[in-house]
Amino acid sequence: MEVTENLIDRLHNHFTGGDIHFSYPSSSFRTPELDLVHGVLQMMQGLSSAIFYWDKKRSCFRFKTGIHVAHFSQTSLYGILDQFSYAATCLQLVDKMLNKIEKSNSLPSPTLRAFAGSSRTWLNMMRDCALKEESKVKDSNGGLTPTILGLSCSLSSLCSGAEYLFQLVFGAIPQFYFEVDPHIAAADISVDILNHIYVKFSEVCLLQGGQEDIYKMFLYIFVGTLLPYIENLDSWLFQGTLDDPFEEMFFVYNKKIAIHESEFWEKSYQPRSAISERTNIADALLSSAKENKDFTRVASISLSSVTSQNEENRTDFHVCPFFIKDIAKRIISTGKSLQLIQHGRASSASGKHQENTEVVHNLSGLSLSEAFCISLVALIDHGDHVSERLWGDDKLYPEAVNDVQEANSSCDGGMPLKSPKRFWNKLLDNTLAQKRNFGFIFSSEKQKYDNSTNVTERKLPQTCCRENPSVTVCHRVLEENKHAWQSLNVSKAFCLPPLNDVSLRQAIFGDNGLIMKSTDCMSGFHFSDSEYYRFLEDGQTLEDLLPCPTLLPFVTDGIQISEMLPFQNNSTLPSFVLHWIQKAELKTSLLPSVILQECLIFYIRRQADYIGRTILEKLLHDWRLLDELCVLRAIYLLGSGDLLQHFLSVIFNKLDKGETLDDDFELNTILQESIRYSADRVMLSSADSLVISVAKNPGLSEDKPRTPSASVSSPRKGRRRTSRMDALDSLKFTYKVSWPLELIANSEALKKYNQVMIFLLKVKRAKYVLDKARKWMWKDRGTATTKSKRHWLLEHKMLHFVNAFQQYVMDRVYHNAWRELQEGVAAAGTLDEAIEVHESYLQSIQRQCFVVPDKLGGLIASRINMVLGLALDFYSIQHALSSSGGAISAVKARWEKEVEQIEKQFNDCMAFLLRILSVKLNVGQFPHLAALVTRINYNCFYMSDSGILASTSTNAPPPRSGSSRPSTIL
């Protein structure tokens, strides 16, 4: 056995005296270190060798046992090889995962394809590094001998990057998507991918020293994966189009709702529901972890983060990347507002307003993805913040780009200095120049065909040819070789040349002169003149559609496709920036939140603000929102002087006679007559824009707040035919709001308006019947008695209450609430904010009219309705007394007793209302209650300033002329 004297031998001899020797393998069993280096480099490229092989059962790279290398113990050698095999296994598993995505039966979503493509590009780049290292080893030619330790140092960054790439890919796209449920929605997959990359990218930014390549890898994959999502946002925010065929955006379009419908704003575009519940997810993941050991087990563990994110998405039902979740609602509103602007009716405003509403793209001629890329390069390369300058109402031409650089250079203080253009400046110049010169490469002239010539005159290509990219690539070659254009003309070679078959024809047909001497493929088919010219036109059309089809460009290996193809929006510039990220030396390691805030979210917020201001300008000026709301105010809050005067008089008389309001046609006829003869009829666009209907079962309406009965007094048979106050509950007034203002004043808003109107009609009817009762009582003033004076006083107190409440409604509801609405609409920035202001306005008038179904409003409303019902009962009694004539005294005594009960109930209601309305806590929460107390308790008639209720005894004498009593407020 050969024994080599080395350091280990000398150490062993020193401690053992040389009596016991190590067992050395013979030289034939030792592995040359150079072969081991070659095997490691090939394994890093995904290739098997004599030493390293792929274990299909365990899904990992393994090396054969019995490897012995001089100067290495087996433990240390295996430790080094385990490091390489782990890195190679990570790359191989990533390769297999990407192959599974690329070869999937169904077409992956754009975000998934972009993630797979970006990961594939970085995987190939890492394997190219191993290939270059192998080339260096082969080209050493006896120079420096490569060692396994040296390879471990040179490939340390590659091994670390392989592990991070494995964690990134398998964390974003776990086996769950392919093994448990292959039909998961594209939106769920896209959100999981973007969220996972964002989280891992944020963690990588915290690494210090020697991890620049890993940061570049995450930046490259994050930007490349995010671009399809940005393109969808661009079409939605700047064009108002949801271009999402794969349904991966966080909101979805309801095709059943058209833009002209009133439910468009609320129900047309809604947040997409999160991933559906699956009860067998945990069991499926556990079984997958048991079957797939080693590295695939690590992949299954990474599913916990994705599952937790899905659980979070289920709670708020927003399948949205969490880095834009804060502005998700504004994004949806911006696109819908843009659609309203584009499909709005013809504006009656000046041309200036119309021009401002049409110009909605304010990114200096760039798309959102292009602005994102320019801002990204400027931020990570030089730390320049160019988003403010790229955003503007005017297009930014190349000569204006210098102002951006000067503005950034002046941030350090002093005068801006002239400096060479930075990379992002040149990139922006080139992009804007290509956009300005974009067009077709050839401009052909229409020609006439004749038998003598068929020459096509063409102009020299100036820009690019989208039909044949080879023409753009070979632009300079075509310019230098104009003589070759004729040979490249497909119309000249559209038909085959004549065949040389003269001898064959003579052998078959002889010298018969009727037979043609040769076969001409162009004219041998005996076309007519029209068919022949059409044949030539087809060839010319083919050439126009595909110029120079046989032209092939001269290209070299490694050239970017963006450098060959003509300029394309959302493609050429992002492709160039991604290529730059691979080669650039990044100076900073910014967090992804900083990158997104500066390069993406800034533009989204600015566009949302711009569209919000534009839609509000159209609402206020072109569509006249406040004028339409003023019409609703005049109708439903009874603000018009005589618009409904005739209608109310007729229906109140019908109710006094005990007639029912159940004929829609009759009611609408009366309503139209009232509108037609009103001085305020010009407020309505048409007489039939306001209609009335009768509900069959008004008491069962779910939209009406449940309050106690309007009249709590018991029925009095034999002396009343008047319909009760709740007879008005069956009426429903519907006003046709013009489009698109019906998005704000929708059907739900009209229901709230109708509730307030019905309540005000009850107050109006109470005043109507009390005024009539006063007329009857005034006729009997010559026979005034003590009882009649008490009737006068009771009627006076009821009328004071009704008048005070009407005045309160005019001040607080009709005027103050309207002023708050005007101020809120003027301060709104978006249509959503305008809708919220109108909703607050409706809630305010409902609360101040006590028709909201809360506890305090219900208590107050019950007593107010009771007072209104008592007024109707008092009117019924007075009507009976005035028409009784010679009624027996017993009947009159019973009526007097009922009047006493009405007075007692009225006093109890006043006492209860003043206690409730005067509570300091309630007054502090609802300032409008103080105004109502002041009007009801005029001259402290019911309650003193200290809160002590006055005596309201039924037997008390009437007050003297000098005493305080409520005055009638008209």
DAKADA-V561383 format. One line per field, one symbol per residue. burial: + if it has 24 or more other ideal C-beta (glycine too) atoms within 12 Angstrom, else -. A space follows every 10 residues. Layout:
burial: ???
This chain:
burial: ---------- ---------- ---------- +-++-+++++ +++++++-+- ++++----++ +++---++++ -+----+--+ +-++++++++ ++++++++-+ +------+++ ++++++++++ +++-+++-++ --++--+--- -----++++- ++-++-++++ ++++++++++ ++++++++++ ---+++++++ ++++++++++ ++-++----- -+++++++++ ++++++++++ ++++++++++ -+++-+++++ +++-----+- -+-+++++++ ++-++----- +--++--++- -+--++++++ +++-+++-++ --+----+++ +++++-++++ ++++++++++ +--+------ --+--++--+ ++++++++++ ++++++++++ ++-++++-++ ++---+-+-- ++-+++-++- ---------- -++++-++++ ++-++----- ++-------- ---+-+-+-- +--+++-+++ +++++--+-- ----+--+++ +--------- ---------- ---------- ---------- ----++--++ --++-+++-- +-+------- -+-+++++++ ++++++++++ ++-+-+--++ ++-+++++++ ++++++++++ ++++++++++ +++-++++++ ++++++++++ --++++++-- ++-+++---- +-----++-+ ++-++--+-+ +-++-----+ ++-++--+-- ---++-+--+ +++--+--++ -+++++++++ ++++++++++ ++++++--++ ++++++++++ ++++++++++ ++++-++--- ------++-+ ++++++++++ ++++++++++ -+++--++-+ ++-++--+++ +++++-+++- ++++++++++ ++---++-++ ++++++++++ ++++++++++ ++-------- ----++-++- +++-+++-++ ++++++++-- -+---+-+++ ++++++++-- +++------+ -+-------- -----+----
